[in-house]
Amino acid sequence: MTRPSKTVHDPSAATDNRLVVAISSRALFDLGDSHALFERDGLDAYRAFQIEHENELLPPGVAFPLVQKLLGLNRLAGDVPPVEVILLSRNSGDTGLRIFNAIQHYGLEISRAAFTSGAPTSDYIAPFKADLFLSANAEDVGRALKAGVAAATILPSVAPPRASEQLRIAFDGDAVIFGDEGERVSREEGLEAFHRNETERADEPLSVGPFRGFLTAVHRLQAAFPAENSPIRTALVTARSAPAHKRVILTLRRWGVRIDEALFLGGRDKGPFLDAFGADIFFDDSPANVESARRHVATGHVPHGVSNG
């Protein structure tokens, strides 16, 4: 989609201290068939199809259950909504009408959107003050990460319905919450050198990764609820194991950030553990790890650090 025009829907009002999540239409809804039509037959065919099927309901996409739970938090937190979801779409305002029809049908409290008619959507992440950007478009995700925003490519995933109403978010550590220095040592010098480095520097905080800000925003939201009855639960799911665990724990303590569960797997396959945790979303930089994870839970690939060249 390459039209130059851009349409912004309802740009008024500030987001204050809310947790703001920006999401693409293909992450929120299943647009697989119409996107395949666009790639095969071009923009005019895509536009005609969307208008013709404007009143046909779009099915939920991979990130739809996550968005439902995020917006559901607003009913628990009093007068000021703690979470806002923004739609960022490469559709035009014209073809995007079908998307807003679906938003209205499902009762999603999403009122702000940017439709860019094929142009990158990442330009609008900063003006909307988003803490997190989720998209099926890897190019837009890469642009967002370079701009300093937590971002992930939502992959085709198995996202089974979760019985719990609690929102459960899982993070990898190195190159996601933290910097990728540890992974670089491991790749360049081996696992023994990595463990020696982490042991010698256990009291030195790890550097900040691209999801540090989002994790802090989630923690700020968690703090609004009693710890024993929180509607949000987080997990660190990392390939690290002892003795490399200590530096992670001390870093999070230094940051003043709570992680409810910490799984130090020592290289074990992450997918079954994420399934056991019941993650609504998992973020990891490693292509191998996301391939494992997406067979069990909704998964976002973070194209950052040495694992991604």
C-alpha positions in Angstrom: 0.0 0.0 0.0 1.8 3.1 -1.2 -0.6 6.0 -1.3 1.0 9.1 0.3 -2.0 10.5 2.2 -2.4 10.0 5.9 -5.5 10.2 8.1 -5.4 10.5 11.8 -8.6 9.6 13.8 -9.4 11.6 16.9 -6.0 13.0 17.8 -7.3 15.1 20.8 -6.6 14.6 24.5 -3.4 13.6 26.3 -2.7 10.1 27.6 -1.4 11.3 31.0 0.3 8.5 32.9 -1.7 5.6 31.3 -0.1 2.5 30.0 -0.4 3.1 26.2 -0.3 0.2 23.8 -0.2 0.8 20.0 -1.3 -2.1 17.9 -1.6 -2.8 14.2 -4.9 -4.0 12.6 -3.3 -7.3 11.5 -2.2 -8.0 15.0 -5.6 -7.2 16.4 -7.8 -9.0 13.8 -7.3 -11.8 11.4 -6.7 -10.1 8.1 -4.8 -12.9 6.5 -7.0 -13.5 3.5 -7.3 -9.8 2.6 -3.6 -9.2 3.1 -2.8 -12.1 0.8 -5.1 -10.6 -1.8 -3.2 -7.3 -1.5 0.1 -8.9 -2.0 -1.2 -10.9 -4.9 -3.4 -8.4 -6.8 -2.4 -5.0 -5.4 -4.0 -2.1 -3.6 -7.0 -1.5 -5.9 -8.2 -5.1 -5.5 -7.6 -4.9 -1.7 -9.6 -1.6 -1.4 -12.5 -3.0 -3.4 -12.6 -6.2 -1.3 -12.6 -4.3 2.0 -15.4 -2.0 0.9 -17.4 -4.9 -0.5 -17.1 -6.8 2.7 -17.3 -3.7 5.0 -20.2 -5.1 7.0 -18.7 -8.6 7.4 -17.2 -9.2 10.8 -13.4 -9.7 11.0 -12.4 -12.6 13.3 -10.1 -11.9 16.2 -6.3 -12.0 15.6 -3.4 -13.3 17.7 -3.3 -10.3 20.0 -7.0 -9.9 20.4 -7.3 -11.7 23.8 -4.4 -9.6 25.1 -6.1 -6.4 24.1 -9.4 -7.5 25.7 -7.6 -8.2 29.0 -5.7 -4.9 28.8 -8.8 -2.9 28.3 -10.6 -4.9 30.9 -8.3 -3.4 33.5 -10.0 -0.1 33.0 -13.1 -1.5 34.8 -11.0 -2.2 37.9 -9.0 1.0 38.4 -11.5 3.7 39.2 -12.2 6.9 37.3 -9.0 7.3 35.2 -8.5 4.5 32.7 -5.0 3.0 33.4 -4.7 1.5 29.9 -5.3 2.9 26.4 -5.0 1.0 23.2 -4.3 2.9 20.0 -4.8 1.4 16.5 -2.0 2.1 14.0 -2.9 0.8 10.5 -1.4 0.9 7.0 -5.0 0.9 5.8 -6.5 4.1 4.5 -9.4 5.7 6.4 -11.6 4.3 3.7 -10.6 0.6 4.0 -10.1 1.1 7.8 -13.9 1.5 8.3 -14.2 -2.3 8.3 -11.7 -2.5 11.2 -13.6 0.1 13.2 -16.8 -1.8 12.6 -15.2 -4.8 14.1 -13.9 -2.8 17.1 -17.4 -1.5 17.7 -18.9 -5.0 17.4 -16.6 -6.6 20.0 -17.0 -3.7 22.4 -13.3 -2.7 22.4 -12.7 0.7 23.9 -10.4 1.9 21.1 -11.2 5.4 19.9 -7.8 6.8 18.6 -6.2 5.6 15.4 -3.9 6.5 12.6 -4.5 5.2 9.1 -1.5 5.8 6.9 -2.5 4.5 3.5 0.5 2.3 3.2 3.1 4.5 4.8 5.0 3.4 7.9 2.9 3.7 11.0 5.9 4.1 13.4 5.9 7.8 12.9 2.9 8.1 15.1 4.1 6.0 18.0 5.9 9.0 19.7 3.0 11.5 19.4 0.6 8.9 20.9 3.2 8.4 23.7 3.0 4.6 23.3 4.8 2.4 25.8 4.5 -0.6 23.6 4.0 -1.2 19.8 2.7 -4.6 18.5 2.5 -5.2 14.7 2.6 -7.9 12.1 4.8 -5.6 10.0 8.5 -6.3 10.9 9.6 -3.1 9.1 7.4 -0.9 11.4 8.6 -2.8 14.5 12.3 -2.3 13.5 11.6 1.5 13.1 10.0 1.7 16.5 12.8 -0.1 18.3 15.4 2.2 16.7 13.3 5.1 18.0 13.6 3.7 21.5 10.1 2.2 21.9 9.4 -1.3 23.1 8.1 -3.2 20.0 7.6 -6.7 18.8 6.5 -8.4 15.7 3.4 -10.5 16.4 3.9 -13.9 14.9 1.2 -16.4 13.7 0.8 -18.3 17.0 -1.3 -20.8 18.9 -3.1 -18.6 21.4 -5.5 -20.9 23.3 -8.2 -19.3 25.4 -7.1 -18.8 29.0 -9.5 -19.6 31.8 -8.0 -17.0 34.1 -9.1 -13.4 33.8 -5.7 -12.3 35.1 -3.4 -10.7 32.5 -0.2 -12.7 32.2 2.9 -11.2 30.5 6.2 -13.1 30.1 9.5 -11.6 29.1 12.9 -12.9 28.0 15.8 -11.2 29.8 18.9 -10.5 27.7 18.2 -8.2 24.7 14.6 -7.7 25.8 14.4 -6.4 29.4 18.2 -6.1 29.6 20.9 -5.2 27.1 22.5 -8.0 25.0 26.1 -7.8 26.4 25.7 -11.2 28.1 24.6 -12.8 24.8 27.5 -11.3 23.0 30.0 -12.8 25.5 28.3 -16.2 25.3 28.4 -16.2 21.5 31.9 -14.9 21.1 33.6 -16.6 24.1 31.4 -19.5 25.1 29.1 -20.5 28.0 31.9 -20.9 30.5 33.1 -17.3 29.8 29.5 -16.0 30.1 29.0 -17.6 33.6 32.4 -16.3 34.7 31.6 -12.8 33.5 28.2 -12.8 35.2 29.6 -14.1 38.5 32.4 -11.5 38.5 30.0 -8.7 37.7 27.1 -9.9 39.8 26.8 -6.7 41.8 27.0 -4.5 38.6 23.5 -3.8 37.2 22.8 -5.1 33.7 22.3 -2.5 31.1 18.8 -1.4 30.0 17.1 -3.3 27.2 14.3 -2.1 24.8 11.5 -3.4 27.1 12.7 -1.8 30.4 10.3 1.1 30.0 7.4 -1.1 29.2 8.2 -3.3 32.2 8.3 -0.3 34.4 4.9 0.9 33.1 3.4 -2.5 33.8 4.9 -2.5 37.3 3.5 1.0 37.9 0.1 -0.4 36.9 0.5 -3.4 39.2 1.3 -1.2 42.1 -2.2 0.2 41.9 -3.6 -3.1 43.1 -3.0 -5.3 46.2 -0.1 -7.6 45.5 -2.0 -10.6 46.8 -5.0 -9.9 44.4 -3.4 -8.3 41.4 -5.1 -8.6 38.0 -1.6 -8.7 36.3 1.1 -11.3 36.7 4.5 -11.1 35.1 7.2 -13.7 34.5 10.9 -13.6 33.4 11.5 -16.7 31.3 15.2 -16.8 30.5 17.8 -19.3 29.2 20.1 -18.2 32.1 20.7 -20.5 35.0 22.7 -20.3 38.2 25.2 -18.7 38.8 24.0 -16.2 36.2 20.7 -15.7 38.0 22.1 -13.5 40.7 22.9 -10.5 38.5 19.4 -10.5 37.1 17.7 -10.5 40.5 19.9 -7.8 41.9 19.4 -5.6 38.7 15.6 -5.8 39.0 15.9 -5.0 42.7 18.0 -2.0 41.9 15.5 -0.9 39.4 12.6 -1.3 41.9 10.7 -3.5 39.5 8.7 -6.5 40.5 8.7 -9.7 38.5 6.2 -12.3 40.0 7.8 -15.4 38.6 11.4 -16.0 37.4 12.2 -19.1 35.4 15.9 -19.8 34.9 15.7 -22.6 32.3 19.4 -23.2 31.4 18.6 -23.5 27.7 15.5 -25.7 28.1 12.7 -25.3 25.5 10.6 -22.3 26.6 7.3 -23.2 25.0 6.0 -25.8 27.6 6.9 -23.4 30.5 5.1 -20.5 28.9 2.1 -22.8 28.5 2.3 -23.7 32.2 2.5 -20.1 33.2 -0.5 -19.3 30.9 1.1 -16.4 29.2 -1.2 -14.1 27.2 1.9 -12.8 25.4 5.6 -13.6 25.5 8.5 -11.4 24.2 11.8 -12.8 23.1 14.6 -11.7 20.8 15.8 -15.2 19.7 14.3 -16.6 16.5 14.7 -20.1 17.9 12.9 -19.3 21.1 10.0 -17.6 19.4 9.5 -20.6 17.2 9.2 -22.7 20.3 7.0 -20.3 22.1 4.5 -19.6 19.3 3.4 -23.2 19.3 2.0 -22.6 22.8 1.2 -18.9 23.4 0.9 -15.6 21.6 4.4 -14.5 20.8 6.1 -11.3 19.9 9.6 -11.3 18.3 11.8 -8.5 19.4 14.3 -8.0 16.5 17.0 -6.5 18.7 20.5 -7.5 19.7 23.2 -9.9 18.6 20.7 -12.7 17.9 19.2 -10.6 15.1 22.5 -9.6 13.4 
